[in-house]
Amino acid sequence: MLITLYSTEGCHLCEQAYGLLKDAGLQERVQVVDIAFDDALFSRYGVTIPVLSIQHSDSISELGWPFNAAELAAWLNSNGIN
């Protein structure tokens, strides 16, 4: 399952979020999406990035910043990613 990280260049919080994913060994499953080049994404996530998202067949699960390693692990587990 692919994890989307909504981010933008120069966002230190986004770098921290990616670091947590990397520490969890998930960097190969992360798609980083820069919201700066998409008006709809910028409108939705512009003041809340970083945001993690997982799309299921019938729903989307999101985790917004701030989160720590334990909260990330719980969210991943609740979405079937161990």
C-alpha positions in Angstrom: 0.0 0.0 0.0 1.3 3.4 -1.0 1.6 6.2 1.6 1.3 9.8 0.2 3.2 12.6 1.9 1.7 16.0 1.0 4.6 18.4 1.3 6.4 21.3 -0.3 10.0 22.2 -0.8 11.7 23.8 2.2 9.2 22.5 4.7 11.2 21.5 7.8 8.1 19.8 9.3 7.7 17.7 6.1 11.3 16.7 6.4 10.7 15.5 10.0 7.6 13.6 8.9 9.6 11.9 6.1 12.3 11.1 8.6 9.8 9.3 10.8 8.7 7.3 7.8 12.3 6.5 6.9 13.1 5.5 10.5 10.1 3.1 10.2 11.7 1.6 7.1 8.9 2.8 4.8 10.7 5.2 2.5 10.2 2.8 -0.4 6.4 3.0 0.1 6.2 6.8 0.2 5.1 9.0 -2.6 6.0 12.7 -1.9 3.5 15.1 -3.5 4.5 18.8 -3.7 1.3 20.8 -3.1 2.8 24.0 -4.5 2.1 23.1 -8.1 -1.6 22.1 -7.7 -4.1 24.7 -6.7 -6.6 22.2 -5.3 -4.0 20.5 -3.1 -2.6 23.8 -2.0 -6.1 25.0 -1.1 -6.7 21.8 0.9 -3.3 21.3 2.6 -1.6 24.6 2.4 -1.6 25.4 6.1 -1.7 21.8 7.4 1.3 20.1 5.8 2.8 17.7 6.3 -0.2 15.3 5.9 0.1 11.5 5.3 -2.6 9.8 3.3 -3.5 6.2 2.5 -6.2 5.4 -0.1 -8.3 2.4 0.5 -10.8 1.0 -2.0 -13.6 2.9 -0.4 -12.0 5.6 1.8 -9.0 7.7 2.5 -7.2 7.8 5.8 -5.1 10.9 6.7 -2.7 11.7 9.5 -1.9 15.4 10.0 1.0 17.0 11.7 2.0 17.0 14.5 2.6 13.3 15.1 5.4 11.3 16.7 6.8 7.8 16.0 4.2 6.1 18.3 1.3 7.9 16.7 2.6 7.2 13.2 3.0 3.5 14.1 -0.6 3.3 15.5 -2.0 5.0 12.4 0.0 2.7 10.1 -1.2 -0.3 12.1 -4.8 0.8 11.9 -4.4 1.0 8.1 -2.9 -2.5 7.8 0.7 -1.4 7.5 3.1 -3.0 10.0 
